[in-house]
Amino acid sequence: MDKMATCGQGDVGGCGLVIIWNLRPIQSEKAYADITCHKVLARIQHQAGVNCVRWSHDGALLACASDDKVITIYEYGGRVHSAGSIGSKGVVNVEKYRLSHTLHTHSMEVLSVEWSCDGRYLASASMDNTVVVWNAKKLPERVVVLDNTRGGHNGPVKGLSWDPIGKYLATQSADKSLRLWTTDNWQCDTVITKPFSQSSQTTMFSRLDWSPDGQFLLAPCAMNNQGPTAQIIMRKDWDTELDIVGHRRAVTAIRACSRLLSYVDYAGKTIQVTCVAIGSRDKALSVWLLPRVKRPVVVLQHLFKHSVTDMSWRGTDLAVSSQDGSIKYFSFREKDIGTMLTPQKMGNVCESLYKIRPVQYCNYTNGNAVDVPSKANTSFIDSPEELLAKRKAEAATSKEPNKTSESTVASTKPTQSTAAKALTEQRQQQVEVRTSDGKRRIQPIFLGSTVDDEPAPSQAPVQSKTRPGLLPSVPRAVSGSVKESLLEGWLQAAKTTGSSLDYRGLLMTYVQQLVRNRSLSKISDVLNDLNEQGYVCGSLRSALREDVEKIVASDPVTSSLVKAKECSGLIF
């Protein structure tokens, strides 16, 4: 996505303004000199000052936190020439943004807003001492309010950050505390106060951030021996012994690069590091490679006329905003900070650490969803009509005129009619919703076998043919991890209610998805389960294991990783 959103005060006193910028003129001198290349794509007016803007990870929505106690959500409406920006006149917009949702709960100014890494939640922090978690998939549905009744903050909440692994939400407040909330029950798990007990809380915002592998959390507004620091909080036991020093005034914003980097140090050794940018009230910016490089990559003094307010990485490019109303954009070379790991390698790192592969490291790259290509699987159907047509075609090709009597053909018609009626009824029960851009989204259901009565056998001998299993349809426009979860649920259902064909078809498709996602732990679980003797859902476990092993072996990388994992699990 070659655009950037900024926010702040508008031209008229008290109003707010959001500007969508085109990054091409910023990154290219040729594009900057091109008069046909627009530098500003859109201007969106607000009734009050806007404190924070964040794009959703797919780039479809823009969340804005403002002083009017409201979070507004905008969606991209296409490249059109309007008469002006939203709420203003005399300015030609290149892009159109529609107001999608307005979220009301906070009673005071909203200071920060963040989308969760898996795209499930949106969190907002306010001067009213609360954090509100919203359902990002069903806006404006509210999930929970994190207030003092749940052990929340006693002062304005100045910043928040989602754990990239998906287990925690970190919030930082003017009450000189940092709280970690668990996302499974939304309870306060840990309260950290020691690094912030001496802080003067002179900053308006506290932009904290996690390392991309979730190994540590970086928090601003900390103090050590009367000096301002950026606090490093280790995930293992929330240890606060490490910090980053050097800035002369309070640290206001910290932002880590979205993925780890492969960096060659001075000794020629290749290491994996987190690239971290730190901004302060001393108007300076420093960039660090953590945890193994002790000195900063660069320190830029007197960069602005006022305090740094926020930052954002785009690959190895960094945008920095200041309270003086200006924005600076930096491009770092690979020889200075290293080469970014691919999402696939980041997924491998997280899986080795936590035994799970986060969604953002499965099928996402630079904020854009990528659908994993897959071969067509005839075990899945899109509609009951397709199924019936397929069965009729199979019946026609397998029919032998010399051996099939009229009574056989007649006896199948009522059954097909019953199947069509049952399938239609089940189809009507599916949950259908409309997304913000007007697209239909249908929740798939496990259909199973809908024919209760098999056709009566005819008097003439016919070749027996096993009825094909009827499997659910997986939506194409969902990420690999979502497909994996859907298939896992359907597989459990088929294990108890489905036929052997239903179970086998789902199992093979499930394993194929595990191989695509490199879900090594789940692949090992499947192989271990099939290593036992006996049958499962009418199929011999050993035969199923052979088929699963063939699928795993078709991907040499996954096959070698699974073998290595099995070897590392041996105890001598």
VOZAKE-902159 format. One record per residue: x, y, z of N, C-alpha, C in turn; residue in three letters. Coordinates in pm, whole numbers, plus 50000, padded with zeros to 5 digits. Example, Ala and Ser with C-alpha at 12.3 -4.5 7.8 and 13.67 -1.06 7.14 Angstrom:
513194943150780512304955050780513204967050780ALA 512854977550708513674989450714512905000350787SER 
//
This chain:
500854988250000500005000050000500895012350000MET 500925019649888501815031249872501145044049919ASP 500715044150043500105056250099500375056850248LYS 500245068750303500505070950445499445080450499MET 498965077750621497965086250685498595093750802ALA 498305106650811498765114750924497565122350981THR 497705126951105496575133651170497085144851259CYS 496145153351302496495164251392495425174951393GLY 495845187451413494935198851413494745203951271GLN 493525208951244493225214351113493575229051102GLY 493155235050991493445249150966492645258351056ASP 491425254051091490555262051177490745257451321VAL 490795266951413491025263451552490035253551607GLY 490545242951673489685233051736489315221351648GLY 489415222651516489025211551429490225202351406CYS 489935190451358490985180651331491095177751183GLY 492195171651145492445168851004493225155950989LEU 492785147550895493505135450855493905137050708VAL 495155134750677495645135950540496185122450494ILE 495765118150375496275105950313497305110250208ILE 498555106050228499655110150141500025098950043TRP 500465102849925501005093549827502495091849856ASN 502955079549875504355077149908505285077749787LEU 504745076649668505605076549549506445089249536ARG 505865101249551506705113349542507725114449654PRO 507465107549766508405107849878509585098549852ILE 509315087249789510355077149768511125079149638GLN 510565086649543511185088149412511255102849373SER 512445107549338512605121349292511905123449158GLU 511895113249075511225114248946509725116148964LYS 509135108349057507705109849084507405123349148ALA 508315128249229508125141249293508095152449189TYR 508925151249086508985161448982507845160348882ALA 507155148948881506045146748787504815154348836ASP 504345164148757503215172348800501915164448799ILE 501875153148729500665144948726500595135348844THR 501665134348921501685125449038501235133249161CYS 500075129949211499495137249324500245133849453HIS 500565144149529501255142049657500265139549770LYS 499125146349766498065144349865496915137149797VAL 496495125749854495415117949795494055121749850LEU 493985125449978492695129050038492935136950166ALA 491985145650198491965153150324490605150750389ARG 490605146350514489375143250586489285152350708ILE 488275160650713488085170050824487385163250941GLN 487755167251063487115162451186486665174251270HIS 485685171751355485175182451441486165186051551GLN 487015176651590487995179151696489335173351654ALA 490385177251727491725172651694491835157451694GLY 492605152051600492795137651587494165133951645VAL 494185124351737495405120851811496155108951753ASN 495455100351681496105088051633495325082451515CYS 496025077651414495405070651301496155057551278VAL 495405047051246496005034051220495245026951107ARG 496005022051007495425013750902495194999650957TRP 494104993350913493954979050940495024971550861SER 495314959150899496444952150840496234948650693HIS 494974948250648494724945950506494604959050429ASP 494734970450499494674983350434493294987850394GLY 492254980550434490894983950391490264994750476ALA 490634995550605489995004850697491045013850763LEU 490605025850798491455035350869490735039650996LEU 491345037051113490755040751242491385053851289ALA 490525062951338490985076051384490485078451526CYS 491405081851617491075084951756491165099951775ALA 490105106051829490065120751833489625125951969SER 489695139151983489345145852108487845146452133ASP 487025142852034485575143352054485015130452113ASP 485905122252176485535109952248485125098452155LYS 485335099952026484825090451928485975084451848VAL 485805071651810486695065351713485915064251582ILE 486445070051477485785069451347486565060051256THR 485825051951181486415042251090486045046050948ILE 487055047650863486835050950723487255039150636TYR 486555037650523486925027450427487205033750291GLU 488115027950219488525033050089487375031549989TYR 487085042449918485965042249823486375043549679GLY 487655042049648488095042649509488755055849474GLY 489425055949360490095068049313489105076149229ARG 488585086549287487625095149218487985109649246VAL 487495118549162487675132849181486405138349241HIS 486475142049369485325147749436485455162849438SER 484405169449488484425183949496485345188849606ALA 485785179949691486665184049801486785172949901GLY 487455175550009487595165550114486325164750195SER 486235154650278485055152850360484945164450457ILE 483905172250447483685183450537484425196050499GLY 485005196950378485715209150339485395212450194SER 485785224350152485555228850016486845234149956LYS 486915233849825488035239949756489235231049739GLY 489205218549785490335209449772489895197449692VAL 490635194049590490285182649505490935170149561VAL 490125160249591490625147449641490845137849526ASN 491895130149533492165119849434491495106749474VAL 491405104249604490755092149655489565095949742GLU 488615086849746487405089049825487405079449943LYS 487065084650061486965076550182485595078750245TYR 484895067550267483555068150324483615065450474ARG 482755071950548482635069350691481925055950709LEU 482645046250763482115032650777481435030550911SER 482105034351021481555032351155481985043851246HIS 481155046451345481475055851451481325048551583THR 482395047651661482405039651783482305048751905LEU 481225046951982480975055252100481025046552226HIS 481865050052319481885044252455482665053252549THR 483785058452503484635066852588483925079852627HIS 484245084552747483645096952798484605108852791SER 485855106452749486835117152734487655114752607MET 488665123152584489465122352463490075108552444GLU 490075103752318490695091052283492115094052234VAL 493105087852299494505091052273495195081352177LEU 494725068952175495425058952094494445048352046SER 494765042251934493955031551877494895021951803VAL 494635008851817495504998851755494674986751710GLU 494944981651589494364969051541495234957551590TRP 494594946551629495364934751670496044928651549SER 497144921551572497944916151463497184905751380CYS 496244898551443495474888551370494214894451306ASP 493984907451323492834913951261491504911651330GLY 491514905451449490264902351517489724913951600ARG 490624922151654490194932351750490734946151711TYR 490064956151767490524969951763490444975151905LEU 491534980751956491564985852094491765000952092ALA 491105007752186491225022252198491515025952343SER 492385035952362492765040752495492365055252510ALA 491925058852632491325072052649491785078852778SER 491505091852785491745099752905490805095753018MET 489755088052989488795084053092489255071853171ASP 490545068253160491175057253236490805043353185ASN 490155042353070489705029353022490325025752888THR 490265012752860490615007352729489404999452680VAL 488975001852558487834994752501488334985852389VAL 487914973152392488264963652287487024961452201VAL 487164963352072486064962051977486274949751890TRP 485154944251841485214933051748485444938551608ASN 486664937151557487014943151428486274936751312ALA 485764924551332485034917751226483554921451225LYS 483064926951336481634930351346481454944151407LYS 482194953851358482044967551409480604972351387LEU 480034979651483480634985451604480464976951731PRO 480474963651718480284954951834481444956551932GLU 481104957952059482104959752164482344946552235ARG 483624943152255483974930552321484034932252472VAL 484804942152520484974944052664485514958052690VAL 485214963052810485784975652858486734972252972VAL 488004975552955489024972653057489144984853148LEU 488454984353261488454995553355488894990853494ASP 488694999253596489174995653730488404984153792ASN 487224980753739486504969153790487204956153753THR 488074956653652488844944953610490314946353650ARG 490584955453742491964957853783492694966953688GLY 491954976453626492534985053526493254997153582GLY 493495006953498494305018653533493515028753616HIS 494255036653691493685047453772493985061253714ASN 494485061653593494795074253527494585072953378GLY 494735083953304494565083553158495475073153094PRO 494905065453001495675055252930496275061652805VAL 497595062352800498275069952696498735061552577LYS 498745048452593499215040052483498895025552503GLY 498915017952394498645003552400499324996652283LEU 499514983652297500164975852191499754961252203SER 499444954952089499034940952084500254931852073TRP 500254921252150501274910852140501194904352002ASP 502304903551926502244897251793501894882451798PRO 502064876051913501694861951927500204860551958ILE 499564871352000498124871352021497674868252161GLY 498594867452258498204863552393497944875352484LYS 498574886752460498474898052553498124911052480TYR 497554920152558497414934152521498104942352628LEU 499084950352589499824958752684499284972952680ALA 499054978852799498554992552808499425000352907THR 499635013252878500475021752963499705034452998GLN 499815038653125498965049353175499765060053248SER 499085071353271499665082253350499735078653498ALA 499145067453540499255063153679500595056253707ASP 501535057553612502905052353624502925037053632LYS 502075030953553502045016253548501845011553405SER 502294999253382502054992253256501344979253291LEU 500224976553224499434964653252499394955453131ARG 499444942453160499354932153057498064924453077LEU 497224924552973495914917952977495944905552890TRP 495384894552941495304882352862494084883052771THR 494254879052646493184880352548492164868952554THR 492434858552633491464847652641490334850652739ASP 490624858252846489574861552944489524876452978ASN 490424884452918490464898952937490624902753084TRP 491494895553153491844898753291493264904453295GLN 493514912953395494844918753413495784908053467CYS 496794904553389497694893753427498894898953507ASP 499454910253468500664915553532500604930753535THR 501074936453646501194951053660502664954253683VAL 503244962953601504654966753611504724981653646ILE 505374984853757505434998853803506855003953827THR 507794995053860509134999253904509845008653806LYS 509875005753674510625014653584509985028353567PRO 508715029753606507995042253580507705050353706PHE 508155045353820507815051753948508395065853959SER 509545068553894510185081653902509835090753785GLN 509035085753690508755093653570507845105353603SER 508025116453532507245128553558505965129053477SER 505795119853381504595119153298504335132453226GLN 505375137553163505245150053089504845147952944THR 504735135352901504395132552761502895130852746THR 502375135152632500955133752603500625119452563MET 501575112952492501355099352444502475090152493PHE 502155077252500503155067052531503005056052426SER 503775057052320503685047452210504635035752237ARG 504115025152296504915013352325504775003152214LEU 505674993352208505644983552101506354970752142ASP 505964959452077506594946352097507644943851989TRP 508594935252020509484930151916508654921051825SER 509014919551698508174911751605508024897151643PRO 508954891451720508824877651765508184876751904ASP 507804888151962507134888252092508024885052210GLY 509334884952191510254881252299510394892252404GLN 510194904752364510264915552463509364927052422PHE 509014934952523508154946652507508984959152537LEU 508844969352455509584981852474508604992852515LEU 508874999152629507955009152684508665022452702ALA 508025033652665508605046952686508325052152827PRO 508735064452852508435071552979509015064653101CYS 510105057253086510745050753201511905059253250ALA 512325056553375513435063953437514385054153505MET 515685057453501516695049453571517765059153622ASN 517895059953756518845069353819518615083753772ASN 517355087653772516955101253736517145104453588GLN 517455094453507517635096753363516555089853282GLY 516085096053172515035090053090515565077953014PRO 514755067553005515135055252935513945049652859THR 514265040452769513265031852706513395018152771ALA 512335013452833512405001152913512214988752827GLN 513084978852848512954965752783512364956052885ILE 511214950352853510524941052943510534927352876ILE 511264917952934511394904652875510134896352896MET 509724889252794508474881752799508524870052897ARG 509684863852911509774851552988509244853153130LYS 509704863453201509254865553339508964880253367ASP 508764888053260508504902453269509624909553347TRP 510854905353321512024911353386512264925453329ASP 512634934853417512834948853376514264953653405THR 515224944653397516604948353428517284956053314GLU 516804954453192517454960653077516694973153033LEU 517444983252990516824995152933517785001552833ASP 517275011352760518065018552659518205032952704ILE 519425037552715519695051152763520305059652651VAL 520305072652671520945081452575520165094252549GLY 518845093452554518045105452530518045114352655HIS 518015127352632518135136852743516795140152808ARG 515705137852735514385140352792513525127852771ARG 512315128052824511475116152827511245110252688ALA 511315096952680511015089852556509505089752535VAL 509065093252415507635094252387507105082852300THR 507925078152207507435068152111508515058052078ALA 508105045452068508995034452030508285026251924ILE 508985023051818508375014951713509405005051661ARG 509024992051663509894981351614509524977851470ALA 510524974551392510304970051254509404957651257CYS 508574956051155507524945851158508044931551157SER 509294929351112509874915951113511324916651159ARG 511864905351203513274904751240514144907051117LEU 515384910951143516334913251034517554904251051LEU 518074899750939519324892050937520464901950918SER 521314902951021522334913551025523724907451043TYR 524684912550968526074908050980526814917951068VAL 527274913351185527944922351279529394924951238ASP 530114932551323531484936351290532424924351286TYR 532054913651354532894901651352532594892551233ALA 531644896651149531284888651033530274877851062GLY 529694877951181528724867851220527304872651187LYS 526504863851128525114867151094524214864351214THR 523484874451256522594873251372521224878751335ILE 520214874851412518864880051394518604890751498GLN 518154902451452517974913851541516614920351516VAL 516184928251615514994936651603515454951051585THR 514984957451479515334971451454514294980251523CYS 514744988751613513864996851697514195011651679VAL 513165019651655513315034251648512745040251775ALA 513465049951833513055056351959513025071451939ILE 511875077551972511725092051964511505097852102GLY 511895110452120511905116352253511445130852249SER 511225136252371510905150452385512125159252360ARG 513305153252350514505161152319514645163852169ASP 513575160552092513495163251947514455154551867LYS 514915143651926515905135051862515315121451831ALA 516005114351741515625100751701516855091951706LEU 516695079851763517775069951763517245056751712SER 518085049251641517715036351584518695025851637VAL 518135014651689518935004351754518644990751692TRP 519634981651702519474967651665519594959351792LEU 518484953651836518444946451963518274931451938LEU 518774923052033519404926852160520934926352158PRO 521554923152045522984919952048523904931352008ARG 523374942151953524204953451913524054964352018VAL 525134967652086525054976352204524964991152169LYS 525454995152053525445009252017524375011951910ARG 523825023951907522785026951808523355027451667PRO 522495024251571522885025251430523065039851392VAL 522155048351440522235062551409521525070451518VAL 521995082451546521345091851636521225105251564VAL 520005110251551519755122851481519275133151582LEU 520135142851613519825153251710519135165051641GLN 518305172251718517635184351669516905181651536HIS 516265170251532515565166251409514305174651387LEU 513645178451497512405186251490512525198551579PHE 511495206851572511405218551659510645215351787LYS 510015203551788509245199651906509365184551925HIS 508615179152018508705164952056508275155651944SER 508885143751939508435132951851507135127351907VAL 506135125151821504825120351867504515106051825THR 504975101851707504625088451660505585084451549ASP 505605071251518506455065951412505785054051349MET 506225050751227505685039051158506725033851059SER 506925020451060507825013950966507045009050844TRP 507685009750729507195003250606508374996050544ARG 508504983150575509714976050539510874981750619GLY 511894986550550513034992950617512985008150603THR 511825013450565511605027950562510885032050689ASP 511205043850740510645048550866510085062750849LEU 508825064650892508205077850895508075082351040ALA 508455094751068508455100151204507685113251204VAL 506745114751299505965127051309506335134551437SER 506095147651434506445156151547505275165251583SER 505325170251706504305179451753504395193051684GLN 505485195551612505605208151539504865207851405ASP 504195196451375503405195351253504145190051133GLY 505395186051149506175180951036506375165951044SER 506715159950929506945145550919508255143550844ILE 509095134550893510365131150826510305116450786LYS 510845113550666510795100050611512235095450583TYR 512585083450634513945078250623513935064750551PHE 514945062250470515145049250406516495043750451SER 516475031750509517705025550558518175014850460PHE 519475014050442520055004150353520254990850426ARG 520284980050347520464966750406521804965550478GLU 522824971850427524144970650491524184977950626LYS 523194986850650523154994250776522374986850884ASP 521244981050846520394974650948520104960050919ILE 520494954850802520264940850771519124938750672GLY 518834926050647517794921950553516604916150629THR 515404920750596514214915850666513964901250636MET 513584893650739513194879750720511854879250647LEU 511654869050569510374867250501509304863350603THR 508024865450571506974860950663507074846050695PRO 507494838050594507644823750617508694820750723GLN 509844827650716510894825550815510474830750952LYS 509724841950953509224847051080508264837051144MET 507444830651061506554820451114507304808851173GLY 508414804951108509234794051162509854797951296ASN 510294810551308510874815251435509844814451546VAL 508644819451520507594819451623507154805251657CYS 507104796551557506694782751584507734775651669GLU 509004778651648510044772551731509994777751874SER 509514790051893509454795952027508174792552101LEU 507034792752029505734791752095504884779952048TYR 505364772251950504614760951895503354765351821LYS 503284777951783502184782851701502754792151595ILE 501994793951489502404802851380501394814151371ARG 501764826451413500814837651410500284840451270PRO 499064845651266498384848051139499194857351049VAL 499744868051107500434877851024501694872450959GLN 502194860951007503384855050947503034842850862TYR 501744840750837501334829550752501144834150608CYS 500144842850587499784846650451499664861750436ASN 500444869150515500394883650504501774888950470TYR 501814898950386503064905550352502834920250331THR 503524928550409503394943150401501964947850419ASN 501224940750504499874945250534498824940450437GLY 499204933150331498234928650233498024913750246ASN 496754909550246496444895450259496794888250130ALA 497404876650143497774868650028497134855050041VAL 496344851349942495684838349946496634827849893ASP 496834817149968497754806649927497134798749814VAL 497804797649699497224790049589497174775249624PRO 496124768849580495974754649608495354747749489SER 495614735149477495034727449368493564724949394LYS 492834723349283491394720949295491154707649365ALA 490194707449456489864695449531488404692149505ASN 488164681249436486794677749400485994672949519THR 486614671649636485864667649755485014679049809SER 485254691349764484514702849812483534707549706PHE 482374711949751481324716649661480944730749699ILE 480394738249604479974751949628478474753149646ASP 477704743449597476254744349608475644730549597SER 474424728449652473734715649639473454712149494PRO 473174722449411472874719749271474084713549201GLU 475274718349235476484712649177476634697949216GLU 476314695049342476424681349390475484672049315LEU 474224676349301473244667949234473604665849088LEU 474084676549022474484675248883475654665548869ALA 476574666348965477734657548962477314642948981LYS 476384640849074475934627049099475184621448980ARG 474384629948915473644625248797474614621448686LYS 475664629548669476654626548565477374613548595ALA 477714611348724478384598948762477474586948740GLU 476194588948772475244577948753475084574548606ALA 475104585148521474934582848377476134575548318ALA 477334579048362478534572648307478714558348356THR 478234555748477478424542348532477274532948498SER 476234538448434475054530148404475384520048294LYS 474964507548312475144497048212473764493348159GLU 473424496448032472064494347981471604479947988PRO 472494470347969472084456447967471774451048105ASN 472174458348212472014452848346471154461548436LYS 470824473648392470064482648477468614482648434THR 467714479748524466294479248492465644492748514SER 464444494448461463704506848478463364509248624GLU 463184498248700462824499848841463954506448919SER 465214503648879466354509848948466364524848926THR 466164528948800466154543148769465004550048841VAL 463864543648843462704549748909462914550849058ALA 463604540949117463774541149263464744551949308SER 465624556549218466584566849259465974580749257THR 464924582949184464354596349174463824601749305LYS 463044594049382462584599449510463744602749603PRO 464794594149600465934596649688466654609449651THR 466844611749519467484624049476466644636049512GLN 465324634549502464444645649540464554648549689SER 464624637749769464784639549914466114646249947THR 467174642149878468484648249901468474662949865ALA 467844666249751467814680349709467054688849809ALA 465934683249860465134690749958465924693050087LYS 466604682350134467374683650258468534693350242ALA 469194692450125470304701650101469834716050095LEU 468674718350032468144731950023467814737350161THR 467224728950247466904733350382468174737050459GLU 469214728750446470464731850514471104744450458GLN 470954746250327471524758250264470874770950318ARG 469564770250345468834781850396469234785250539GLN 469824775750610470214778150748471584784750760GLN 472294786150649473624792050656473544806650694GLN 474554811150769474624825050815475294833350708VAL 474604843750661475144852550557475194866750610GLU 476344873450593476504887250636477074895250520VAL 476954908350531477514917550432478674925250494ARG 479824925250428480964932750479480764947550450THR 481674955850503481554970350487481654974650340SER 482344966650257482444970350116481354964050031ASP 480334958150097479184952850026479304938549980GLY 480424932050006480604918249962479874908650054LYS 479374897649995478714887350074479744878350140ARG 479484874650263480344865150334479444854650397ARG 479584842250353478734831350398479534822150487ILE 479014819750606479684810650699479404796250656GLN 480414788350620480184774750575479754765650690PRO 478944755750659478504746050759478874732050711ILE 479014722850804479324709050768478034702150724PHE 477974698450596476754692550542476644677750574LEU 477774670450562477734656150588476874648850486GLY 476324637550524475454629850436474014633750463SER 473324638450360471944642850378470934632450330THR 471404621450273470484611150225470274600950336VAL 469034600550387468744591550498468484577350448ASP 467814576250337467434563150284468174560650153ASP 468944549950147469634546250025468634540349927GLU 468894541449795467984535649697467814520649718PRO 466604516049695466334501749709467074494149601ALA 467694483149636468454475649536467534469649430PRO 467954470249305467144464749197467354449749188SER 466464443449115466574429049099467734425349009GLN 468014434048911469124431048821470444433848890ALA 471444425748867472734428048932473414440448874PRO 473844449248961474574461148919475874461848998VAL 476824469048940478114470649006477954480149124GLN 478334475549243478194483949362479144495849352SER 478614507549389479414519849384479204527449514LYS 480274530449584480184537649711479794552049685THR 478814556849757478364570649740479464580149784ARG 479794590149700480864599349738480484607649859PRO 481464610849943481214619050060480884633350021GLY 480134640050105479724653850081480424662650184LEU 481364670850140482204678550231481884693350223LEU 482184700750329481894715150330482814722850237PRO 482364734650200483134743250110483914753550190SER 485214754450164486064764150233486064777150155VAL 485764788450217485824801250147487224803850093PRO 487294809549974488604811649911489324823749967ARG 488594833850010489214846650047489574847550195ALA 489934836250257490344836550397491794832150405VAL 492444835750513493864832650529494054817850557SER 495304813450545495614799350566495334794650707GLY 495574803150806495324799250945493834797450971SER 492994805950908491554804550924491074791650859VAL 491604788750738491254776150672491634764250760LYS 492814765350821493284754550908492314752351024GLU 491854763051086490924761951199489594756151156SER 489084760651039487814755450988487914740450962LEU 488974736450894489134722250862489304713750987LEU 489984719151086490184711751211488844709151281GLU 487974719351281486654717551342485794707751266GLY 485804708751132485014699551051485534685151064TRP 486844683851079487424670551092486944663751219LEU 486864671351329486364665751455484904661651442GLN 484124669951369482704666551350482554654051264ALA 483344653051158483274641351071483724628651141ALA 484584630151241485104618451313483994611251388LYS 482954618651425481864612651502480594610551421THR 480384618951318479114618151245479274614951098THR 480464616751042480624615150899480944600950858GLY 480924598650724481294585750670482804584850658SER 483284573050616484724571450601485274580450491SER 484474582250384484914591150276484944605650322LEU 483924609650400483914623250456485184625650537ASP 485484616350627486624618050717487934618050640TYR 488094608550548489354607650475489584620250390ARG 488534624750321488684636650237489064648950318GLY 488404650650434488724661950520490134660850577LEU 490524648650616491854646750674492944650450574LEU 492794645850449493824648850349493894663850319MET 492724670150310492704684650286493294692250404THR 492984687550525493514693750647495044692650650TYR 495574680950616497024679050616497684687850509VAL 497034688950392497574697750288497694712150338GLN 496674716650414496714730350468497794731650574GLN 497974721150657499034721450757500404722450691LEU 500574715550579501854716150507502084730050452VAL 501024736250397501174749950343501564759650454ARG 500944757950573501194767150685502444763650765ASN 503074752250731504234747550808503864745550956ARG 502684740050983502244737551121502814724151166SER 504074724451205504804711951232504224704351349LEU 503834711351456503314704551575502044696851542SER 501154702951465499884696351431500114684751335LYS 501074686251243501404674951154501894663151236ILE 502754665851334503254655051420502124648651499SER 501164656751546500024651351620499194641951533ASP 498984645751407498214637251315498934624051292VAL 500234624751267501014612551243501044603551366LEU 501174609351484501184601351607499834594751630ASN 498744601951600497414596251618497184584451524ASP 497694585551401497504574851303498514563651321LEU 499464565251411500464554951436499904543651521ASN 498724546151583498104535951665497444525351577GLU 497134513951638496494503051566494994505251558GLN 494374498651461492914498751453492374507851344GLY 491104511451361490384519151261489954532551320TYR 489734542251233489154555051271488114558651165VAL 486874559751210485764563251120485694553551002CYS 485964540651028485854530550925487064528950837GLY 488104536750859489314535950776490484530850860SER 491324522650799492484517150868493494528250893LEU 493924529551018494844540351054496154539650975ARG 496684527550956497964526250886497854531050742SER 496704528250678496514532850540496424548050533ALA 495714553850630495614568450633496974574750657LEU 497764568450742499104573950772499984573950646ARG 499884563350566500674562850442500304574550350GLU 498994577250339498554588350254499024601750309ASP 498964603350441499414615850503500914617750482VAL 501684606950497503134607850477503474611850334GLU 502664607250237502914611150098502694626150078LYS 501654631450143501394645850131502534653850193ILE 502984649550311504084656650378505364655650295VAL 505614643850237506834641850158506834650050030ALA 505644654249984505574662249862506184676049880SER 506324680450004506994693150034508294690050106ASP 509434690550037510714686550098511064694550223PRO 510734707550222511074715950337510304711450460VAL 508974709950444508154705650558508554691750604THR 508824682850508509214669150543510474668950628SER 511474676950588512724677250666512514683450803SER 511644693750810511384700150939510654690651034LEU 509714683050979508974673351062509924662651115VAL 510804657751027511764647551071512704653151177LYS 513144665551157514034671751256513324673651389ALA 512044677151382511264679151504511104665951579LYS 510854654951504510694641951568512004637551633GLU 513134640351564514434636551622514754644651746CYS 514404657751743514704666051859513844662551978SER 512734655551954511864651852065512264638952133GLY 513294632152082513734619652143514474622252272LEU 514294613552369514954614752499515884602952517ILE 517174605652542518164594952559518534593452704PHE 
//
